[in-house]
Amino acid sequence: MINLTQFETQINSTILKRGKQYYKLGFVEKMYQTEYDSFEADIFGTYVYKVKIKLNKQEDIQSSCTCPYDFGPICKHEVAAFYTLRDLFEKGLYIEGSEEFQTNDEQSVETLLDSLSKEELVRFILQRAENDSSMAHHLRFQYGERAPEDELAESKRVLQAIEEKHSDHKGHLRHGRSADYALEMEQVLNRTVNIKNPLISCDIALLVMNQLLELLEYFEDDDWTLGEIVDDCIRVVKSISTSELSLEDKKTVFNKIVKELDHNEVPVWDEFQEGLFEVLDGLAEDETIYESYVQELMSRLQQGHTWSTKYNNERYLIKVFRMIERRGDEDEQMLFLLNNLEYETFRKKVIDHYFDRKDYLHVIQLTRDGEKQDKHYTGKVEMWKDLRYKAYKSAGMHGEQITLGEELFLSGNFDYYNELKVLYKDNEQTLYEELKMKLKKNAQFLGYNQTYLRLIKEEQDVPALAEVVTSNVRYVREYAEYLKDTHEDLIGLAYKHLIEQEASMATNRSGYRAVASLIKECSKVLNEQTAKEMTEKVRKMYRRKSAFMDELNKAKL
């Protein structure tokens, strides 16, 4: 559990660094007490997020944040709140029962700035700006008076300055600078909240997103430092799209996003694409945009039968179907499904439709066609057979049910054994012998498969279990409990052979311990005398391996 006095050693270093930056930059707007052991903080980010903290007597923390971060247990906003609360405690600014209070750092910086003359303050800022090329851009960006049409140009200048500041001579992000880079990019993104023109805000969010995506093409963002800002960009665009826009503005945002989807070919783009498609889904609630969106999705379909082509086509068609579902026309929905049966999602929906109507003959035909279509994909073929079996069962077609149930069982789906036993009620032994014979026949060529071994174990078929152990002594460990009363000699011989095999292959202490464990197991299953004989034999054969002897001594053998 995270502790208020030790959290810096308990949290991911990148998240800790970004949270500390938020704390130092005064992003913790408010901290207030809700109960004697509970606190809440308002943290400024892309939006204002609320952090809740609960402390016990040992100052262990339970916390949560309203931000969407889900790549770890603690986000940067929570870290900023931890620093703030700890600082209040350490500096004696916390008064139990107070409703709201400010951090000492924020007060002291404010006091210090108030004490400076205008000339001193200007001189200090100019000196800093000379050493930091992006600072002048940030100052103009945050405080300069600009017409809305100039906001985009200024944002481009600031983004370029940020990139130059944090990049090496090859144009790559310098090592260890991702958190600082992300924070400055986020400050540019935050500016969109105060811009009155939503279309300009949308353009800036997409600019920030693109610059980050280009960086992610080569940068390993393991802790999602940059990916989180990309997600924030998409959330800004989504927020703009759901605001009170005119129809023309909605169409403009729609076209901007479509253009973004078209030209962005960065490999990591697929991870973020869905977020923008969600924005388009929302915009398509308007009938005039609906048609454009459906046309756009259909235009993305590609010819071909490769797995990747079908996968991408199915993604786009699912979105089209969601749009059709939204309109509520059932005939239109069914027509779309029937026209796209080559895709698993839609074939299954049609099958569900016929199951609901108890039209099992249609289900059977659809699953047969699915098997033919997907004959090269074993998993899909079995899925269609499972559904066909369900249709046979629901329709009371017992003969077909038995035939298909046996086929599925013999192919490795053991769950169908219990289904078949119900169908063979009062004649279960016949079923068992038939299945065992078919599986054993295959074993002559391929060796015992897991279905056969599980079957004979399930039915505790002692002769069959003994036969398996005779052919392969390794199975003695699994089947000894079933055989020890009737085949003690076989069990003893199998354990002896197995111990000899393991001892001959053991080359390190791990192997020697495994042999010792096997001898102890033999003692429990059979008797101590047999185990003692095996121990003496192993000691005699491997007496020069001191480590082996040491492990036997440790095991008290």
C-alpha positions in Angstrom: 0.0 0.0 0.0 1.2 3.5 -0.8 2.3 5.5 2.2 2.3 9.3 2.5 5.9 9.4 3.9 7.3 6.9 1.4 5.4 7.2 -1.8 8.4 8.5 -3.8 10.0 5.0 -3.5 6.7 3.2 -4.3 5.5 4.8 -7.6 6.7 4.5 -11.2 9.6 7.0 -11.6 8.1 8.7 -14.7 4.6 9.1 -13.2 6.4 10.4 -10.0 8.3 13.0 -12.0 5.3 14.3 -13.9 3.2 14.5 -10.7 6.0 16.4 -9.0 6.1 18.8 -12.0 2.3 19.4 -11.6 2.8 20.0 -7.9 5.7 22.5 -8.4 3.9 24.3 -11.2 0.9 24.9 -9.0 -1.5 22.7 -10.9 -3.1 21.7 -7.5 -5.8 24.3 -7.5 -7.5 23.3 -4.2 -7.0 20.9 -1.4 -9.8 20.5 1.2 -10.8 18.1 3.9 -14.1 16.2 3.6 -13.9 14.0 6.7 -11.3 13.7 9.5 -9.3 11.2 7.5 -10.4 12.1 3.9 -9.2 14.8 1.5 -10.1 16.0 -2.0 -8.0 18.0 -4.4 -8.8 19.7 -7.7 -5.9 19.2 -10.2 -5.7 21.2 -13.3 -4.8 19.2 -16.5 -6.5 19.0 -19.9 -9.6 19.3 -17.7 -9.9 19.8 -13.9 -9.7 16.4 -12.3 -10.7 15.5 -8.7 -8.4 13.4 -6.5 -9.8 11.7 -3.4 -7.4 10.6 -0.6 -8.1 8.6 2.5 -5.5 8.1 5.2 -5.3 5.7 8.1 -3.3 6.1 11.3 -0.1 4.8 9.7 -0.6 7.3 6.9 -1.3 4.6 4.3 -3.1 6.0 1.3 -6.2 4.9 -0.5 -6.7 7.2 -3.5 -8.6 7.7 -6.7 -8.7 10.2 -9.6 -11.5 11.1 -12.1 -9.0 11.2 -15.0 -9.1 8.4 -17.6 -5.6 7.1 -17.0 -5.6 3.3 -16.7 -2.0 2.2 -17.4 -1.0 1.9 -13.8 -2.4 2.1 -10.2 -1.4 5.7 -9.6 -1.7 8.7 -12.0 0.3 12.0 -12.1 -2.7 13.9 -10.6 -2.7 11.7 -7.5 1.1 12.1 -7.1 0.6 15.9 -7.2 -2.0 15.6 -4.5 0.3 13.4 -2.4 3.1 16.0 -2.5 0.7 18.8 -1.6 -0.9 16.9 1.3 2.5 15.8 2.7 3.8 19.4 2.3 0.9 20.7 4.3 1.5 18.2 7.1 5.3 18.8 7.2 5.0 22.6 7.3 2.2 22.7 9.8 -0.3 24.3 7.5 -2.8 21.6 8.0 -5.5 22.3 10.6 -7.8 19.4 11.4 -11.3 20.3 10.4 -10.4 23.1 8.0 -12.5 23.0 4.8 -10.0 24.4 2.3 -6.3 25.5 2.3 -3.5 26.4 -0.1 0.0 25.0 -0.3 2.8 26.9 1.4 4.9 26.7 -1.8 2.2 28.5 -3.7 1.8 31.2 -1.1 5.6 31.7 -0.7 6.1 32.0 -4.5 3.2 34.4 -4.7 4.7 36.5 -1.9 8.1 36.4 -3.4 6.8 37.6 -6.8 4.8 40.4 -5.1 8.0 41.6 -3.5 9.8 42.1 -6.8 9.6 45.3 -8.7 8.3 45.3 -12.2 11.8 45.9 -13.5 13.3 43.0 -11.5 10.5 40.7 -12.7 10.9 41.7 -16.3 14.7 41.3 -16.1 14.4 37.8 -14.5 12.0 36.6 -17.2 14.1 38.0 -20.1 17.2 36.2 -18.7 15.3 33.0 -18.5 13.9 33.4 -22.0 17.5 33.9 -23.4 18.4 30.4 -22.1 15.1 28.7 -23.1 14.1 29.3 -26.7 10.6 27.9 -26.0 9.9 30.3 -23.1 9.3 33.3 -25.2 7.0 31.3 -27.4 5.1 30.1 -24.2 4.8 33.7 -22.9 3.4 35.0 -26.2 1.2 31.9 -26.4 -0.2 32.2 -22.9 -0.5 36.0 -22.6 -0.3 37.5 -26.0 -3.3 39.2 -27.7 -4.1 37.4 -30.9 -7.0 37.1 -33.3 -8.5 33.6 -33.5 -7.0 33.0 -36.9 -3.5 33.7 -35.5 -3.9 31.1 -32.7 -3.0 28.2 -35.0 0.1 29.8 -36.4 1.3 30.6 -32.9 0.6 27.1 -31.7 2.8 25.8 -34.6 5.7 28.0 -33.5 5.4 26.9 -29.9 5.3 23.2 -30.9 8.4 23.7 -33.1 10.2 25.4 -30.2 9.3 22.6 -27.8 10.6 20.0 -30.3 13.9 21.8 -30.8 14.3 22.3 -27.1 14.0 18.6 -26.2 15.6 17.0 -29.4 19.2 16.0 -30.1 21.1 16.8 -33.3 19.3 13.9 -35.1 15.9 15.3 -34.2 15.2 12.5 -31.7 13.8 13.1 -28.2 16.7 13.3 -25.7 17.0 10.5 -23.2 15.1 11.2 -20.0 13.2 14.2 -21.4 9.8 12.5 -22.2 8.1 13.8 -19.0 9.3 17.4 -19.6 8.3 17.2 -23.2 4.9 15.8 -22.4 4.2 18.5 -19.9 4.9 21.3 -22.3 2.8 19.6 -25.0 0.0 19.3 -22.5 0.3 23.0 -21.8 -0.3 23.8 -25.5 -3.2 21.4 -25.5 -4.7 23.0 -22.4 -4.8 26.3 -24.3 -7.6 25.0 -26.4 -10.0 25.3 -23.5 -9.7 29.1 -23.6 -10.0 29.6 -27.3 -13.5 30.7 -28.3 -13.3 29.3 -31.9 -14.0 25.5 -31.6 -12.6 24.8 -35.0 -9.2 26.4 -34.1 -9.2 24.4 -30.9 -9.8 21.3 -32.9 -6.9 22.1 -35.3 -4.5 22.7 -32.3 -5.5 19.4 -30.7 -4.8 17.6 -33.9 -1.5 19.4 -34.4 -0.3 18.3 -30.9 -1.6 14.8 -31.6 0.3 14.5 -34.9 3.6 15.8 -33.4 3.3 13.1 -30.7 2.5 10.4 -33.1 5.5 11.2 -35.2 7.7 10.9 -32.1 6.0 7.6 -31.1 7.1 6.1 -34.4 10.6 5.6 -32.9 10.3 6.4 -29.2 9.5 3.5 -26.7 6.7 4.9 -24.6 6.6 2.0 -22.1 4.9 4.0 -19.4 2.4 5.7 -21.7 3.8 9.2 -21.0 3.3 10.5 -24.5 0.4 8.1 -25.4 -1.6 9.6 -22.5 -1.3 13.1 -24.1 -2.5 11.7 -27.5 -5.5 10.3 -25.7 -6.1 13.7 -24.2 -5.9 15.3 -27.7 -8.7 12.9 -28.9 -10.7 13.7 -25.8 -10.5 17.4 -26.6 -11.7 16.8 -30.1 -14.5 14.7 -28.8 -15.5 17.4 -26.3 -15.5 19.9 -29.2 -17.7 17.7 -31.3 -20.3 17.3 -28.6 -20.5 21.0 -27.8 -23.1 23.3 -29.3 -21.8 23.5 -32.9 -23.7 24.6 -35.9 -24.4 22.0 -38.6 -21.7 23.6 -40.8 -19.1 23.4 -38.0 -20.0 19.8 -37.3 -19.4 19.0 -41.0 -16.1 20.9 -40.8 -15.0 18.9 -37.7 -16.1 15.7 -39.5 -14.0 16.5 -42.6 -11.0 17.4 -40.4 -11.1 14.0 -38.7 -11.6 12.1 -42.0 -8.6 13.9 -43.4 -6.6 13.0 -40.3 -7.6 9.3 -40.7 -6.6 9.4 -44.3 -3.1 10.9 -44.2 -1.8 9.5 -41.0 0.3 6.4 -41.7 2.4 6.3 -38.6 2.6 2.6 -37.5 1.3 3.4 -34.0 -1.7 5.1 -35.4 -3.9 2.0 -35.1 -3.7 2.2 -31.3 -5.4 5.6 -31.3 -7.6 5.5 -34.4 -10.7 4.1 -32.6 -10.9 7.3 -30.5 -11.4 9.4 -33.6 -13.9 7.0 -35.0 -15.9 7.4 -31.8 -16.0 11.1 -32.5 -17.3 10.4 -36.0 -19.9 8.0 -34.6 -21.2 10.8 -32.5 -21.3 13.4 -35.3 -23.1 10.9 -37.5 -26.2 11.2 -35.3 -27.1 14.1 -37.6 -28.8 12.7 -40.7 -26.8 14.7 -43.2 -23.5 13.6 -41.7 -24.8 10.0 -41.3 -24.7 9.4 -45.1 -21.3 10.9 -45.5 -19.9 8.7 -42.6 -21.4 5.5 -44.0 -19.9 6.3 -47.5 -16.6 7.1 -45.9 -16.6 3.7 -44.0 -17.6 1.7 -47.1 -14.9 3.5 -49.2 -12.3 2.0 -46.8 -13.2 -1.6 -47.7 -10.5 -3.4 -49.7 -10.5 -6.4 -52.0 -8.7 -9.6 -51.0 -9.0 -12.6 -48.7 -5.9 -12.2 -46.5 -6.5 -12.2 -42.8 -5.5 -8.6 -42.3 -7.8 -7.4 -45.2 -10.8 -9.2 -43.8 -10.0 -8.0 -40.3 -9.9 -4.4 -41.3 -13.0 -4.7 -43.5 -14.9 -6.3 -40.7 -13.9 -3.4 -38.3 -15.4 -0.8 -40.8 -18.5 -2.8 -41.5 -19.2 -3.2 -37.8 -19.2 0.6 -37.5 -21.6 0.8 -40.5 -23.9 -1.8 -38.8 -24.0 0.2 -35.6 -25.1 3.2 -37.6 -27.9 1.1 -39.2 -28.9 -0.2 -35.8 -29.2 3.3 -34.5 -31.9 4.0 -37.1 -33.9 1.1 -35.9 -35.0 -0.3 -39.3 -35.0 -4.1 -38.7 -35.4 -4.9 -42.4 -32.4 -2.7 -43.3 -30.4 -4.4 -40.6 -31.2 -7.9 -41.8 -30.4 -7.0 -45.4 -27.0 -5.7 -44.4 -26.3 -8.8 -42.3 -27.3 -11.2 -45.1 -25.1 -9.3 -47.6 -22.0 -9.6 -45.3 -22.2 -13.3 -44.2 -18.6 -13.8 -45.1 -17.7 -12.0 -41.9 -18.0 -14.0 -38.6 -19.6 -11.1 -36.7 -22.5 -10.8 -39.1 -23.0 -14.6 -39.7 -23.3 -15.1 -35.9 -25.8 -12.2 -35.6 -28.0 -13.9 -38.3 -27.6 -17.2 -36.5 -28.7 -15.6 -33.2 -31.7 -14.2 -35.1 -32.8 -17.6 -36.2 -32.1 -19.2 -32.8 -34.4 -16.6 -31.2 -37.1 -17.6 -33.7 -36.4 -21.3 -33.2 -35.7 -21.7 -36.9 -33.0 -24.3 -36.5 -32.9 -25.4 -40.1 -31.6 -22.0 -41.1 -29.1 -22.1 -38.2 -27.8 -25.5 -39.5 -27.4 -24.3 -43.0 -25.6 -21.1 -41.9 -23.2 -23.0 -39.8 -22.5 -25.5 -42.6 -21.7 -22.7 -44.9 -19.5 -21.1 -42.3 -17.5 -24.3 -42.0 -16.9 -24.4 -45.7 -16.0 -20.7 -45.9 -13.5 -20.9 -42.9 -12.2 -24.4 -43.6 -8.6 -23.2 -43.3 -9.2 -21.9 -39.7 -9.5 -24.8 -37.3 -10.8 -22.6 -34.4 -13.6 -21.1 -36.5 -14.6 -24.5 -37.9 -15.0 -25.8 -34.4 -17.1 -22.7 -33.5 -19.5 -23.3 -36.3 -19.8 -27.0 -35.4 -20.5 -26.0 -31.7 -23.4 -23.8 -32.9 -24.7 -26.6 -35.3 -24.6 -29.0 -32.4 -26.6 -26.6 -30.3 -29.2 -26.4 -33.2 -29.4 -30.2 -33.4 -30.0 -30.4 -29.7 -32.6 -27.7 -29.7 -34.4 -29.3 -32.6 -34.4 -32.7 -31.0 -32.3 -34.2 -33.9 -30.6 -36.9 -31.7 -29.0 -38.9 -34.5 -27.2 -35.8 -35.9 -26.5 -34.6 -32.4 -24.7 -37.9 -31.6 -22.7 -38.0 -34.8 -21.5 -34.4 -34.4 -21.0 -34.8 -30.7 -18.7 -37.8 -31.3 -16.8 -35.8 -33.9 -16.2 -32.9 -31.6 -15.2 -35.2 -28.7 -12.7 -37.1 -30.9 -11.2 -33.8 -32.1 -10.3 -32.9 -28.5 -13.4 -31.2 -27.0 -13.9 -33.4 -23.9 -17.0 -31.4 -22.7 -19.0 -33.4 -25.3 -18.4 -36.6 -23.4 -20.9 -35.7 -20.8 -23.4 -34.6 -23.5 -23.0 -38.0 -25.2 -23.5 -39.9 -22.0 -26.9 -38.3 -21.6 -27.8 -39.4 -25.1 -26.5 -42.9 -24.4 -28.4 -43.2 -21.1 -28.5 -46.8 -19.9 -25.9 -47.7 -22.5 -23.0 -45.6 -21.4 -20.5 -48.5 -21.3 -21.0 -49.1 -25.0 -20.3 -45.5 -25.7 -17.2 -45.6 -23.6 -15.8 -48.7 -25.3 -16.5 -47.3 -28.8 -14.8 -43.9 -28.1 -11.9 -45.6 -26.4 -11.4 -47.9 -29.3 -11.4 -45.0 -31.8 -9.0 -43.0 -29.8 -6.7 -45.9 -29.2 -6.6 -46.7 -32.9 -5.3 -43.2 -33.5 -2.7 -43.7 -30.7 -1.1 -46.5 -32.8 0.1 -43.9 -35.2 0.3 -40.7 -33.2 0.8 -41.9 -29.6 -1.6 -41.4 -26.7 -3.5 -38.1 -27.0 -4.8 -36.1 -24.0 -8.4 -36.9 -24.8 -7.7 -40.7 -24.5 -5.7 -40.3 -21.3 -8.4 -38.1 -19.8 -11.1 -40.5 -20.8 -9.6 -43.6 -19.2 -8.7 -41.6 -16.1 -12.3 -40.2 -15.9 -13.7 -43.8 -16.0 -10.9 -45.2 -13.8 -10.2 -47.9 -16.4 -7.5 -49.8 -14.5 -6.3 -52.1 -17.4 -6.1 -49.2 -19.8 -4.2 -47.1 -17.2 -1.8 -50.0 -16.6 -1.2 -50.3 -20.3 -0.3 -46.7 -20.6 2.2 -46.9 -17.6 3.7 -50.0 -19.1 4.4 -48.1 -22.4 5.6 -44.9 -20.7 6.8 -44.9 -17.1 6.4 -41.2 -16.8 2.6 -41.7 -16.4 3.1 -43.6 -13.2 3.1 -40.4 -11.1 -0.4 -39.5 -12.5 -2.0 -42.9 -12.4 -0.3 -44.6 -9.3 -3.3 -43.9 -7.0 -5.6 -45.9 -9.3 -3.2 -48.8 -9.8 -1.4 -49.3 -6.4 -4.1 -51.8 -5.1 -4.1 -54.0 -8.2 -0.7 -53.4 -9.9 1.8 -52.8 -7.1 4.6 -54.6 -8.9 4.0 -52.5 -12.1 4.0 -49.3 -10.0 7.3 -50.3 -8.3 9.0 -51.2 -11.5 7.8 -48.0 -13.2 9.1 -45.8 -10.3 12.5 -47.5 -10.4 12.9 -47.0 -14.1 11.7 -43.4 -13.8 14.1 -42.6 -11.0 17.0 -44.1 -12.9 16.1 -42.0 -16.0 15.9 -38.8 -14.0 19.1 -39.5 -12.2 21.0 -40.2 -15.4 19.8 -36.8 -16.9 20.3 -34.7 -13.7 23.3 -32.3 -14.2 22.7 -29.6 -11.5 21.2 -29.2 -8.0 17.7 -28.5 -9.4 17.8 -31.9 -11.2 19.2 -33.6 -8.1 16.4 -32.2 -5.9 13.9 -33.5 -8.4 15.3 -37.0 -8.1 15.2 -36.7 -4.3 11.5 -35.6 -4.5 10.7 -38.5 -6.8 12.2 -41.0 -4.3 10.2 -39.5 -1.5 7.0 -39.7 -3.6 7.8 -43.4 -4.3 8.1 -44.0 -0.5 4.6 -42.5 0.0 2.9 -44.4 -2.8 4.6 -47.8 -2.2 6.7 -48.3 0.9 9.9 -47.1 2.5 11.8 -50.2 1.7 11.5 -49.7 -2.1 12.5 -46.1 -1.7 15.5 -47.1 0.5 16.6 -49.6 -2.2 16.4 -46.9 -4.9 18.3 -44.4 -2.7 21.2 -46.9 -2.1 21.3 -47.6 -5.9 21.5 -43.9 -6.7 24.1 -43.2 -4.1 26.3 -46.1 -5.4 26.0 -44.9 -9.0 26.6 -41.2 -8.4 28.8 -41.2 -5.3 31.4 -39.0 -6.9 28.8 -36.2 -7.5 29.1 -34.4 -4.2 26.3 -32.0 -4.9 24.0 -34.9 -5.7 24.9 -36.6 -2.4 24.4 -33.3 -0.6 20.8 -33.0 -1.9 20.0 -36.5 -0.9 21.3 -35.8 2.6 19.2 -32.6 2.8 16.1 -34.7 1.8 17.1 -37.2 4.6 17.4 -40.0 2.2 
